[in-house]
Amino acid sequence: MTRPPLALPAPDQARAWIEHRTAEGLAAARGLVAELRDGPTRPTLEALRLWDDVSLELGNVASVAAVVANTHPLEEARTAGEAAEVEVDRFVTELRQDRALYDVLAALDPEGLDPVAARLLDKTLLDFRRAGVDLDDATRTRLGEINARLTELGQEFGRRIRDDVRTVQVEPARLAGMPQDWLDDHPADADGLVTITTDYPDAVPARTFVHDAEVRRLVTEAFLQRGWPENGPVLDELFALRHELATLVGYADWPSYDAEVKMIGSGEAIPAFIDRIAEAAEEPMRRDLEILLERFRRDVPDATAITSADASYYEELVRQERHDVDAQRVRTYFDFTKVRQGLLDVTGRLFGLRYDAVPDAPVWHEEVTAYDVVRLDDGAGLGRIYLDLHPREGKYKHAAQFTITDGVAGRQLPEGVLVCNFSRGLMEHDHVVTLFHEFGHLVHHVVAGHGDWARFSGVATEWDFVEAPSQMLEEWAWDADVLSTFATDAAGEPIPADLVARMRAADDFGKGYLARQQMFYAAMSYWFHAERPADLTARMVELQERYAPFRWIEGTHMFASFGHLSGYSSAYYTYMWSLVIAKDLHSAFDPDAPFAPEVALRYRDTVLAAGGTRDAADLVRDFLGRDYTFDAYAGWLAR
């Protein structure tokens, strides 16, 4: 029998609720483990089902705990969520080092299993080996200590980023260039000063539109200083412990350990991929940087380089002057409420879905909205989604999809939440694209939540494929016909097609140096883990000089707020790896018929619905009818 959607508690009851849910879920998991480990010999499929039920119970605790820890308005609830995550991680480590349990699973006979069940058994045994199940007691104990501490460090790193909201205060006259709606929402205080925070709805427009270069510099420096200096020692310990863990279980270093279960396959392949992208982007980067510098030199004649404090502002000027694209005019077509509904309409039409608002759904904040997802062709209820899209104190500062429950056929429906930090009024088009991107993860989670195994539910593919479906969905946020259905100004006039075409051309400007910027982040992610440098700032500056288009701003420590160093560890390259695949996936769609059901539904059912039941390369091959290639990406980059 399928469980109903999760009944979330009232905000003031969240701490007690998460503590009770954690205790209940862990007790259920322990009971299942005891039944599996200590019971009589049972058929392989039955034993696998018991093990997968353990994963389901633990996932139901850990996922909700992560949502509460990152979104709840009450600090005591966030703290309880973090404590639950630590408790679950500790138990998972204990399980994967349980030799008696491993022996039970290793003795199972794979003969007669279907391919997905056989895949589950193979991956389960690999998990145990990667956890050090075959090592001595002292080493397993040390691995347990490391895993527990890594969870704590990841939480501490993220908490410092989340809570370190810095501010810059300036006189209103120095904000010339800012959108009027932003100015209206930011009146001067009693001292006659306007406060700009480092949250995205403030920092992005300030760095893009303010004419005063000193204000742009102050905001940029504040943004790049978040988490510093406290997160420096946190990262040092994080990198050291990851290296120790990897070497204890027989790998050369953390990147080698981490890459084994990804599409890329090996740690040494990561810098090779980074350099391949960097080389492909070299000429486009130099071409566009020269254009940017030429415009910068009109205001700063002796300039030989430009930093990120000025880059966004001068990119905007280049787009205005060369492509007749004024981002402030563009914003007038992207009212948040219309964009949110447009997102639901577009993705519903594309994937054959309907989103039914659930106004009485229990939520953790009044701005969170809930929807039940229904498949149109048969009326089947697919799950529930929540949208938590605006910034507030104590909330996760970036944009991501969080799981609430993983879906398993006949057991429970998938639920997930989109956590973002967008304006409540007018949005930059870049943020619209980000919203489409992140919603792609949510669709993937819900559509892929109807298989037989929790292990393969939702976005359970290789980590370096996870971003490909979301990056492909961004294309619909650039289609003029698509945008005209929801992007309208205050008078109700849709965004003109010729403006969208100019926006697309303007967006192409700088893609070479943006690719190089991404490779700087990827290189930092890899080399910080591979080398564990004593001076993170010095190594960051070296990598920035090698890969990035913009030079270091003295005194800043961007890595201290680079949240992906925790979640993605050494694998930030995955965004670009996925983009290569995403460009190839999109080549199967007709640009003149973006909603053509034959392609869209085949993509939904072939790539998305499969979840992690097969290797990502096989899913892509089934959809494209061939292996994916670098060609579509290379063509786009050179265009």
GIGI-V512671 format. One record per pair of residues at least 4 apart in sequence whose ideal C-beta (glycine too) atoms are under 7 Angstrom apart, sorted by the first residue. I is the first residue (numbers start at 0). J is the second residue. D is the distance in Angstrom with one decimal. If there is no record, write none. Layout:
BEGIN
i = [I;I]
j = [J;J]
d = [D;D]
END
This chain:
BEGIN
i = [1;1;1;1;2;2;4;4;4;5;5;5;6;7;7;7;8;8;8;8;9;10;10;10;12;13;13;13;13;13;13;14;14;14;14;15;16;17;17;17;17;17;17;17;17;18;18;19;20;20;20;21;21;21;21;21;22;23;24;24;24;24;24;25;25;25;25;26;27;27;28;28;28;28;29;30;31;31;31;31;31;32;32;32;32;33;34;34;35;35;35;35;35;36;36;36;41;41;42;43;43;43;43;43;44;44;44;45;46;46;47;47;47;47;48;49;50;50;51;51;51;51;51;52;53;54;54;54;55;55;55;55;55;57;57;57;58;58;58;59;59;60;60;60;61;61;61;62;62;62;62;63;63;64;64;64;64;64;65;65;65;65;66;66;66;66;67;67;67;67;67;68;68;68;68;69;69;69;70;70;70;70;70;71;71;71;71;72;72;72;72;73;74;74;75;76;77;77;78;79;80;81;81;82;83;84;84;84;85;85;85;85;86;87;88;88;88;88;89;89;90;91;92;92;92;92;92;93;93;94;95;95;95;95;96;96;96;96;96;96;97;98;98;99;100;101;101;101;102;104;104;105;107;109;109;112;112;112;113;114;115;115;115;115;115;116;117;118;118;119;119;119;120;121;122;122;123;124;125;126;127;128;128;129;130;131;131;131;131;131;134;134;136;137;138;138;139;140;141;141;142;142;142;143;144;145;145;145;145;146;147;148;148;149;149;149;149;150;151;152;152;152;152;153;153;154;155;155;156;156;156;156;156;156;157;157;157;158;159;159;159;159;160;160;160;160;160;161;161;161;161;162;163;163;164;164;164;165;165;165;165;166;166;166;167;167;167;167;168;168;168;169;169;169;169;169;170;170;171;171;173;173;174;174;174;175;175;176;176;176;177;177;177;177;177;178;178;178;178;178;179;180;180;180;181;181;185;187;187;187;188;188;195;195;195;196;197;197;197;197;198;198;198;198;199;199;200;200;200;200;201;202;202;202;203;203;204;205;205;205;205;206;206;206;206;206;207;207;207;207;208;208;209;209;211;212;212;213;214;215;215;215;215;216;216;217;218;219;219;219;219;220;220;220;220;223;223;223;224;224;225;225;226;226;226;227;227;227;229;230;230;231;231;231;232;233;234;234;234;234;235;236;237;238;238;238;238;239;239;240;241;241;241;241;242;242;242;242;243;244;245;245;245;245;245;246;250;250;251;252;252;253;253;253;253;254;254;254;254;254;254;254;255;255;255;257;257;257;258;258;258;258;258;258;260;261;261;261;261;262;262;262;262;262;262;263;263;263;263;263;264;267;268;269;269;269;269;270;270;271;272;272;272;273;273;273;273;273;273;274;275;276;276;276;276;277;277;277;277;279;279;280;280;280;280;280;281;282;283;283;283;283;283;284;284;284;284;284;285;286;287;287;287;287;287;288;288;288;289;290;290;291;291;291;291;291;292;292;292;294;294;294;295;295;295;295;295;296;296;304;305;305;305;305;306;306;306;306;307;307;308;309;310;310;311;312;313;314;314;315;315;316;317;317;318;318;318;318;319;319;319;322;322;322;323;324;324;324;324;325;326;326;329;329;330;330;330;331;331;331;332;332;332;332;333;333;333;333;333;333;334;334;335;335;335;335;335;335;336;337;337;337;338;338;338;338;338;339;339;340;340;341;341;341;342;342;342;342;343;343;344;344;344;345;345;345;346;346;346;346;347;347;347;348;349;349;349;350;350;350;350;351;351;351;351;351;352;352;352;352;353;353;354;354;355;355;355;356;356;357;357;357;360;362;362;362;363;364;366;367;367;367;368;368;369;369;370;370;371;371;372;372;372;372;372;373;373;373;373;374;374;380;381;381;381;382;382;382;382;382;382;383;383;384;384;384;385;386;387;387;387;388;388;388;389;389;389;390;390;395;395;396;397;398;398;398;398;399;399;400;400;400;400;400;400;401;401;401;402;402;402;403;403;403;404;404;404;405;405;405;405;405;406;406;406;406;406;406;406;407;407;407;407;407;408;408;408;412;413;413;413;413;413;415;415;415;417;417;417;419;419;421;421;421;422;426;426;428;428;429;430;431;431;432;432;432;433;434;435;435;435;435;435;436;436;436;436;437;438;439;439;439;439;440;440;440;441;442;442;443;443;443;443;443;444;444;444;446;446;446;447;447;447;447;447;447;447;448;448;450;450;450;450;454;455;455;455;455;456;457;458;459;459;460;460;460;460;461;462;462;463;463;463;463;464;464;464;465;466;466;466;466;467;467;467;467;467;468;468;468;470;470;470;471;471;471;474;474;475;475;477;478;478;479;479;479;479;481;482;482;482;483;483;486;486;487;487;487;488;494;494;496;497;498;499;500;501;502;503;507;509;510;510;511;511;512;512;513;514;514;515;515;515;515;516;516;516;517;517;517;518;518;519;519;519;519;519;520;520;521;521;521;521;522;522;522;523;523;523;523;524;524;524;524;524;524;525;525;525;526;526;526;527;527;527;528;528;529;532;534;535;535;536;536;537;538;539;539;539;540;540;541;542;543;543;557;558;562;563;563;564;567;567;572;573;574;575;577;578;578;579;579;579;580;580;580;581;582;582;582;582;583;583;583;583;584;584;586;587;587;587;588;588;589;594;595;596;597;598;599;600;601;601;602;602;602;603;603;604;605;605;605;605;606;606;606;609;609;613;613;615;616;617;618;619;619;620;620;623;629;630;631;632;633;634]
j = [409;410;411;412;410;411;383;412;414;403;404;414;361;361;362;363;12;13;16;361;361;72;73;363;16;17;67;71;73;76;363;18;75;76;79;19;20;21;63;64;67;76;79;80;83;22;79;23;24;60;63;25;60;64;83;86;26;27;28;56;57;59;60;29;60;86;90;30;31;56;32;53;56;57;33;34;35;49;52;53;56;36;53;94;100;37;38;49;46;49;50;100;103;99;100;103;45;46;46;47;107;108;109;112;48;112;116;49;50;107;51;116;119;120;52;53;104;123;55;119;452;453;454;56;57;58;453;454;59;405;407;410;453;61;87;91;62;405;453;63;404;64;83;87;65;84;87;66;402;403;404;67;403;68;80;83;84;87;69;80;84;401;70;401;403;416;71;76;77;79;80;77;80;81;84;395;401;418;363;387;394;395;418;76;77;80;363;363;364;391;393;77;78;393;79;80;81;393;82;83;84;85;154;86;87;88;150;154;89;147;150;151;90;91;92;146;147;150;93;147;94;95;96;130;142;143;146;97;143;100;126;127;130;132;130;131;132;139;142;143;101;102;132;103;104;105;127;132;106;123;124;124;120;117;120;116;117;120;117;118;119;451;452;455;612;120;121;122;612;123;452;454;124;125;126;454;127;128;129;130;132;132;133;248;142;138;139;142;247;248;138;139;140;141;142;247;143;144;145;247;146;244;247;147;148;149;240;243;244;150;151;152;240;153;237;240;241;154;155;156;233;236;237;157;565;158;159;233;160;230;233;234;237;565;161;562;565;162;163;226;229;230;225;226;396;560;562;393;394;395;396;393;225;226;196;197;198;197;221;224;225;194;195;196;195;217;218;221;192;193;194;173;174;192;193;214;191;192;187;193;211;214;182;193;209;210;211;208;209;210;181;182;204;208;209;204;208;327;330;425;183;184;424;425;185;204;193;191;192;193;192;194;201;205;218;201;202;221;222;225;202;390;396;420;203;420;390;420;421;422;205;206;218;222;207;427;208;209;214;215;218;215;218;219;311;312;311;312;315;326;315;327;214;215;215;216;309;217;218;219;308;309;312;220;308;221;222;223;307;308;552;224;552;554;555;552;555;557;555;556;559;560;230;559;560;231;556;559;233;234;559;235;535;559;236;237;238;535;558;564;239;240;241;242;527;528;531;243;531;244;245;253;528;568;246;252;253;531;247;248;250;252;253;255;256;250;255;256;255;266;529;257;528;568;569;258;266;269;525;528;529;569;259;265;266;568;569;570;263;264;265;266;268;269;461;461;462;463;570;461;463;464;576;615;616;268;269;272;463;576;268;271;272;273;525;569;572;274;525;275;276;572;576;277;518;521;522;525;572;278;279;280;514;518;575;281;515;518;546;633;636;284;511;514;515;636;285;286;287;510;511;636;637;288;511;512;515;548;289;511;291;508;509;511;512;292;512;548;293;294;317;295;305;313;314;317;296;302;305;313;316;317;299;302;305;309;313;300;302;550;309;310;313;549;310;549;550;552;549;552;552;313;314;549;315;316;317;318;509;319;326;320;321;508;322;324;505;508;323;324;325;501;504;505;501;329;501;502;505;329;330;427;428;502;425;426;427;425;488;489;486;487;488;494;338;425;426;428;431;486;338;425;339;421;422;423;424;426;340;341;485;487;342;426;431;434;485;343;386;344;485;345;484;485;346;434;435;438;347;354;348;484;485;349;475;481;350;352;438;442;352;353;354;594;475;594;599;442;446;599;603;374;375;376;600;603;372;373;374;375;373;375;370;372;370;371;373;368;370;369;370;371;369;367;369;385;367;387;389;385;386;387;385;386;383;385;383;384;380;383;381;382;383;384;445;378;379;380;381;379;381;412;412;445;446;406;412;413;414;445;448;412;414;415;441;445;416;417;416;417;418;417;419;421;420;421;423;394;420;399;418;420;562;419;420;433;437;418;437;415;417;437;440;441;444;415;416;418;415;444;457;414;415;416;411;413;414;413;448;453;456;457;411;412;413;448;449;456;457;411;451;452;453;456;449;450;451;448;444;445;448;456;457;441;444;445;437;438;441;434;437;426;430;434;426;430;431;432;502;433;434;435;476;436;473;476;437;438;439;472;473;475;476;469;470;472;473;469;442;443;468;469;472;444;458;469;445;446;607;447;457;458;468;607;448;457;458;603;607;608;456;457;458;607;608;609;610;456;457;455;456;610;612;459;459;610;611;612;610;610;465;610;611;464;465;611;615;615;570;573;570;573;576;577;577;580;615;577;470;573;574;577;471;577;580;581;584;472;606;607;577;578;581;581;584;585;478;585;481;593;503;482;593;483;496;499;500;593;486;494;499;493;494;493;494;491;492;493;492;498;499;500;501;502;503;504;505;506;507;638;513;514;636;515;636;516;548;517;518;636;519;546;547;548;520;547;548;521;574;575;522;546;523;542;543;546;547;524;571;525;571;572;575;526;542;546;527;539;542;558;563;564;567;569;570;571;529;569;572;530;538;542;532;535;564;568;569;569;538;538;539;558;540;556;541;542;543;557;558;544;551;545;546;547;551;561;564;566;567;571;568;571;573;576;577;578;579;581;582;632;583;629;632;584;619;627;585;586;631;632;635;623;627;628;631;619;622;631;598;622;623;593;598;595;599;599;600;601;602;603;604;605;622;606;607;622;607;608;608;609;618;621;622;618;619;622;613;618;617;618;619;620;621;622;623;627;625;626;627;633;634;635;636;637;638]
d = [6.0;6.5;6.2;6.2;6.8;4.2;4.6;6.8;6.1;6.0;5.9;6.0;6.3;4.4;6.7;6.6;4.2;5.3;3.9;6.9;7.0;6.3;6.1;5.7;5.4;6.0;6.1;5.7;6.4;3.8;6.8;6.4;4.9;5.0;4.5;6.2;6.0;6.2;7.0;6.2;5.6;6.8;4.7;5.7;5.6;6.6;5.8;6.1;6.0;6.2;6.7;6.2;5.3;6.9;4.3;6.0;6.3;6.5;6.3;5.1;6.7;5.7;3.7;6.2;6.7;6.8;6.1;6.5;6.6;4.7;6.3;5.0;4.3;5.3;6.3;6.4;6.3;5.6;5.3;4.9;6.8;5.8;5.9;6.6;6.7;5.4;5.1;6.2;6.2;4.5;6.2;7.0;6.3;5.7;5.0;5.8;4.6;5.3;7.0;6.2;4.3;5.4;6.8;6.4;6.4;6.9;6.4;6.7;6.5;5.7;6.1;6.0;5.9;6.2;6.3;7.0;6.6;6.4;6.4;6.9;5.2;5.2;5.9;6.5;6.4;5.9;4.7;5.7;6.4;6.9;6.3;6.9;4.2;5.9;5.6;6.4;5.5;5.2;6.1;6.8;5.9;6.1;6.2;5.4;6.4;6.0;4.3;6.7;4.3;5.7;6.4;6.3;5.9;6.1;4.5;3.6;4.8;6.9;6.2;6.8;6.0;6.0;5.7;4.9;5.9;5.9;4.7;5.5;6.5;7.0;3.4;5.1;3.3;4.6;6.3;4.0;6.8;6.5;6.1;5.7;5.6;6.3;5.8;4.0;5.1;6.7;5.3;6.9;5.6;6.6;6.5;7.0;6.2;6.3;6.5;6.4;6.5;6.3;6.4;6.5;6.6;6.7;4.9;6.4;6.3;6.2;6.3;6.9;6.2;6.6;5.1;6.3;6.6;6.3;6.5;6.2;6.7;4.4;6.5;5.1;6.4;6.4;6.3;6.7;6.9;5.0;4.2;6.6;6.6;6.5;5.8;5.3;3.4;6.4;5.5;6.1;5.4;4.5;6.6;6.6;6.4;6.3;5.8;6.9;6.7;5.7;4.6;4.6;6.2;6.0;6.3;6.0;6.2;5.3;5.7;4.1;4.3;6.8;6.9;6.2;6.6;6.9;6.7;6.9;4.8;6.7;6.4;6.2;6.9;6.1;5.6;5.6;6.5;6.4;6.4;6.9;6.9;6.6;6.1;6.3;4.3;6.3;6.7;6.1;6.8;6.1;5.6;4.8;6.3;4.7;4.1;5.5;6.3;6.5;6.3;5.8;6.5;6.7;6.3;6.8;6.3;6.4;6.0;6.4;6.3;6.1;5.1;6.2;4.9;6.7;6.7;6.1;6.0;6.3;6.8;5.6;6.9;6.5;6.2;6.1;5.7;6.0;4.7;6.4;4.4;5.9;6.4;5.5;6.8;5.7;5.0;7.0;6.9;4.9;6.0;6.1;6.1;5.9;5.6;4.9;5.3;5.2;6.0;5.0;6.0;4.9;5.5;6.7;6.9;6.0;5.5;6.8;4.7;5.5;5.4;5.8;6.1;4.7;4.1;6.6;6.2;5.2;6.6;5.3;4.7;4.7;5.3;5.6;4.2;6.9;5.3;4.5;6.5;6.4;6.0;5.5;6.5;6.4;5.4;5.5;4.7;5.3;6.5;6.1;6.0;5.0;7.0;4.5;5.1;4.2;5.2;5.5;6.1;5.2;6.0;6.2;6.6;5.4;6.3;7.0;6.2;6.5;5.2;5.5;6.2;5.6;5.2;5.1;6.0;5.3;5.6;6.9;4.9;5.1;5.7;4.6;5.2;5.3;4.8;5.9;6.6;4.7;6.9;6.1;5.3;5.0;6.3;6.8;6.8;4.5;6.0;6.1;5.8;5.1;6.1;6.4;5.3;5.2;6.9;6.9;4.6;5.6;5.8;5.8;4.7;6.8;4.6;6.1;5.4;6.6;7.0;6.8;4.9;5.4;6.9;6.3;6.6;6.4;6.4;6.1;5.4;6.4;5.9;6.1;4.4;6.4;6.2;6.2;6.0;4.0;6.8;6.0;6.3;7.0;5.9;6.5;3.8;4.7;5.9;6.5;6.7;3.9;3.9;3.6;4.2;6.6;4.1;4.0;6.9;6.0;4.1;6.6;6.4;6.3;6.4;6.2;6.2;6.3;6.9;6.4;6.4;6.1;6.4;6.4;5.9;5.8;4.6;6.4;6.0;6.3;6.4;4.2;6.3;6.7;6.3;5.9;5.3;6.0;6.2;6.8;4.3;5.8;4.6;6.7;3.8;6.5;4.5;4.0;4.7;6.4;5.5;5.9;4.6;6.8;5.8;5.8;3.4;5.9;6.0;5.5;5.4;4.2;7.0;6.6;3.7;5.7;5.4;5.9;5.4;6.2;5.4;4.7;6.9;6.5;7.0;5.0;5.4;4.7;6.6;4.7;4.8;5.9;7.0;6.0;6.5;4.9;6.3;6.7;5.8;6.7;6.1;6.9;6.1;6.4;5.0;6.9;5.4;6.2;6.0;6.5;6.6;5.7;6.6;6.2;5.1;5.1;5.4;6.9;5.9;6.2;6.5;6.1;6.0;5.4;5.4;6.7;6.0;4.8;5.8;6.0;5.8;5.2;4.6;3.9;5.1;6.2;6.5;6.3;6.3;6.6;2.6;6.0;6.6;5.8;3.9;4.1;5.0;5.6;6.4;6.8;6.3;5.8;5.0;5.6;5.7;6.0;5.5;5.5;6.2;6.8;6.1;6.3;6.2;5.6;6.6;6.2;6.1;6.7;6.0;5.3;5.7;5.4;5.8;5.4;5.1;6.5;5.1;5.6;5.3;5.2;5.3;5.7;6.7;6.3;6.9;5.3;5.6;5.2;4.8;6.8;6.1;5.6;6.0;5.6;6.5;6.8;6.3;6.4;5.9;6.4;5.6;6.0;5.5;6.2;5.2;4.5;3.9;6.5;6.9;6.2;5.4;4.8;5.2;4.0;5.7;6.7;5.0;5.4;4.4;6.7;6.4;6.4;5.3;6.5;4.4;6.7;6.1;6.5;4.9;6.9;4.2;6.3;5.5;4.2;5.4;6.0;4.3;6.2;5.4;5.9;6.7;6.0;6.3;6.3;6.2;5.8;6.2;5.7;6.8;5.9;5.1;6.5;6.3;5.9;5.7;6.7;6.4;6.9;6.9;6.2;6.4;5.9;6.2;2.5;6.2;6.0;6.5;5.8;5.8;4.7;6.3;6.5;6.7;6.2;5.7;5.8;5.8;6.8;6.3;5.9;4.6;5.7;6.0;5.5;6.8;5.7;5.1;6.1;6.9;6.6;5.0;6.3;4.7;5.8;5.8;6.9;5.8;6.7;6.2;6.4;4.5;5.8;4.1;5.9;6.1;4.6;6.3;6.9;5.7;4.3;6.3;5.7;3.6;3.9;6.3;6.7;6.3;6.7;5.4;5.6;6.8;4.7;7.0;4.9;6.3;5.1;6.9;5.3;6.2;5.4;4.4;5.2;6.9;6.0;5.2;6.3;7.0;5.7;6.6;4.6;5.5;6.7;6.9;5.2;6.8;5.9;4.3;4.0;5.6;4.4;5.7;6.8;4.6;5.7;5.5;6.4;4.0;5.2;5.7;6.7;5.1;6.7;4.7;5.2;6.8;6.2;5.5;6.4;4.1;6.8;5.2;6.2;6.0;4.3;6.8;5.6;5.0;5.5;6.6;5.7;5.7;5.8;3.6;4.9;6.3;6.5;5.0;5.7;5.4;6.4;6.4;3.9;5.7;6.0;5.6;6.2;4.6;6.1;6.3;5.2;4.0;5.6;6.2;5.2;3.1;2.5;5.7;5.4;7.0;6.0;6.9;6.9;5.2;6.2;5.2;6.2;5.7;6.8;5.7;5.1;2.8;6.7;6.0;5.2;4.5;6.6;5.5;6.1;5.3;6.6;6.2;5.9;5.4;6.7;5.5;4.6;5.6;6.5;6.5;6.5;6.4;6.7;5.4;6.3;5.1;4.7;6.3;6.1;6.7;5.2;5.4;6.2;4.2;4.6;6.5;6.4;5.1;6.7;6.3;6.3;5.2;3.3;3.8;6.3;6.0;5.2;6.5;5.8;6.9;5.8;6.8;5.0;5.3;5.2;6.3;4.1;5.6;6.1;4.6;5.2;6.4;5.1;6.9;5.8;5.6;6.7;3.5;5.1;5.4;5.7;6.2;5.8;6.1;6.7;5.0;4.8;3.9;4.7;5.6;5.9;5.2;5.2;3.2;4.6;5.9;5.1;4.8;5.1;6.2;5.9;6.5;3.8;4.7;6.4;6.1;6.7;3.6;6.9;5.5;6.2;5.5;3.6;6.4;4.0;4.2;4.5;6.4;6.6;6.6;6.2;5.7;5.2;3.7;4.2;4.9;5.0;6.9;5.3;5.1;6.2;5.7;6.4;5.5;6.2;4.0;3.9;6.8;6.4;4.3;5.4;5.9;4.0;6.2;6.4;4.2;5.2;6.0;5.1;5.1;5.8;6.1;6.4;6.5;6.3;6.5;6.6;6.1;6.1;6.8;6.5;5.5;6.3;6.5;6.8;6.6;6.4;3.5;6.6;6.5;6.6;6.7;5.6;6.1;5.3;6.9;5.4;6.1;6.2;6.3;5.5;6.0;4.7;6.4;5.8;5.5;4.0;3.9;6.3;5.3;6.3;4.6;4.1;6.6;5.7;4.8;5.5;5.7;5.9;5.3;6.3;6.6;6.3;6.4;5.6;6.8;3.6;5.9;5.1;6.9;5.2;6.7;6.4;6.9;6.7;6.8;6.2;3.9;7.0;4.0;6.4;6.1;5.8;6.5;5.6;6.7;6.4;6.1;6.9;5.4;6.4;4.8;6.5;6.0;4.4;5.2;6.1;6.6;6.6;4.2;5.2;7.0;4.9;6.6;5.7;5.8;6.4;6.8;5.9;6.4;6.5;7.0;5.9;4.3;6.2;6.2;5.2;6.3;6.9;4.1;4.4;5.5;6.7;4.5;6.2;4.5;6.8;6.9;5.0;5.9;6.7;6.0;6.1;5.5;5.7;6.2;6.3;5.2;6.3;6.2;6.4;6.1;5.6;6.8;5.4;7.0;5.9;5.1;6.2;5.0;6.9;6.4;5.2;4.7;5.0;6.9;5.2;5.8;5.5;4.7;5.7;6.3;6.2;6.4;6.6;5.9;4.9;6.5;5.7;6.5;5.4;6.1;6.4;6.2;6.3;6.4]
END
